[in-house]
Amino acid sequence: MSGSAAPVRLVQITDGSARRVALVDEPDLRLLAPAGSVYALAMRAAADAVPLAVLAARQATGERLDYEAVYHGASPWRLLPPLDHPAEPSRCLVSGTGLTHIGSARDRDAMHGPDDGALTDSMRMFRAGLEGGRPRPGAAGIAPEWFYKGTGSILRAHGEPLLVPDYAEDGGEEAEIAGLYVIDLEGRPRRVGMAPGNEFSDHAYERRNYLHLAASKLRTCALGPEIALAPSFGSVPGDVWIERAGRRIWEKRIETGEDAMCHSLRNIEHHHFKFEGHRRPGDVHVHFLGAHSLSFGDGIVLRDGDVPGVAFEGFGRALRNIVRVERSAGTPVEVSPL
């Protein structure tokens, strides 16, 4: 996870009828053959005991696409999330770990803090991470917060909308890096790489009671546009911003990576994959690693048409998505007996 060389970065694209994987070679994309998905490429690399970056380089062809046109939606090819389960989206588990960054802990504490200044459960958990989230090699540290977001059907690519459904109270960006994994055919978790993400959540609903956290996370989220293979994850600076009507109304310089976190990556991964159900051969896992700061913490309420942007140094082009707020009044879901 260290080193000064720029990591190899891949994208997944489709023209509506075919899928391809491409190597980012700015200002171009170099198409790979014959794999139609990063998933297939990763599973082959695991089976053949070949580093994924080496396999990708071997399969790069002379076919090139203008990345600028693809990125801006001016090409027949459009970007997909950089890792998915192409055959069965339900075999992709999307989850995350919170309270890993000091900024997020302050925001969460402000949401749930009592007026008397008593220590909240959020701050207790964060302090536990500070004390036991970086165990020595060969040992397990304290478990971090864990939440479920959904299956692969909730993943959105760069440029696709993030939905605030009619039953939601809010929608807010969470600029993070996500770890992207496959489980090889022997049941071993394999880190394919990492990608910038927007772990979109309903912070207004969560603020009413911290026990609403689980439901507040069941929302669409975005990944991409690129997956970085074996990136450095010590200190990763980045930027997050909100655009409204073509201008930035909020922006912040942020920091992620292990140097900015109270839990080590190894500890987070152990506590996710220690569960047998998270090690089913052939599954995909997308695990968000925590946010530094939220616009919600600065009083920003996202509106229909706003565009959150996320960029981290060393992880390729920025991830941008438009927010869409569902206007129709929801009706109760009726369950019929059989």
Secondary structure as GFF3:
##gff-version 3
##sequence-region A 1 338
A	DSSP	beta_strand	8	14	.	.	.	ID=ss1
A	DSSP	beta_strand	19	25	.	.	.	ID=ss2
A	DSSP	beta_strand	28	32	.	.	.	ID=ss3
A	DSSP	alpha_helix	38	48	.	.	.	ID=ss4
A	DSSP	alpha_helix	52	59	.	.	.	ID=ss5
A	DSSP	beta_strand	60	66	.	.	.	ID=ss6
A	DSSP	alpha_helix	67	71	.	.	.	ID=ss7
A	DSSP	beta_strand	78	80	.	.	.	ID=ss8
A	DSSP	three_ten_helix	89	91	.	.	.	ID=ss9
A	DSSP	beta_strand	92	96	.	.	.	ID=ss10
A	DSSP	alpha_helix	102	112	.	.	.	ID=ss11
A	DSSP	alpha_helix	121	132	.	.	.	ID=ss12
A	DSSP	beta_strand	147	151	.	.	.	ID=ss13
A	DSSP	three_ten_helix	152	154	.	.	.	ID=ss14
A	DSSP	beta_strand	155	156	.	.	.	ID=ss15
A	DSSP	beta_strand	162	164	.	.	.	ID=ss16
A	DSSP	beta_strand	175	183	.	.	.	ID=ss17
A	DSSP	beta_strand	189	198	.	.	.	ID=ss18
A	DSSP	alpha_helix	203	208	.	.	.	ID=ss19
A	DSSP	three_ten_helix	210	212	.	.	.	ID=ss20
A	DSSP	alpha_helix	213	216	.	.	.	ID=ss21
A	DSSP	beta_strand	221	223	.	.	.	ID=ss22
A	DSSP	beta_strand	227	229	.	.	.	ID=ss23
A	DSSP	beta_strand	236	244	.	.	.	ID=ss24
A	DSSP	beta_strand	247	256	.	.	.	ID=ss25
A	DSSP	three_ten_helix	258	260	.	.	.	ID=ss26
A	DSSP	alpha_helix	265	273	.	.	.	ID=ss27
A	DSSP	three_ten_helix	276	278	.	.	.	ID=ss28
A	DSSP	beta_strand	284	288	.	.	.	ID=ss29
A	DSSP	three_ten_helix	295	298	.	.	.	ID=ss30
A	DSSP	beta_strand	307	312	.	.	.	ID=ss31
A	DSSP	beta_strand	319	320	.	.	.	ID=ss32
A	DSSP	beta_strand	323	325	.	.	.	ID=ss33
###
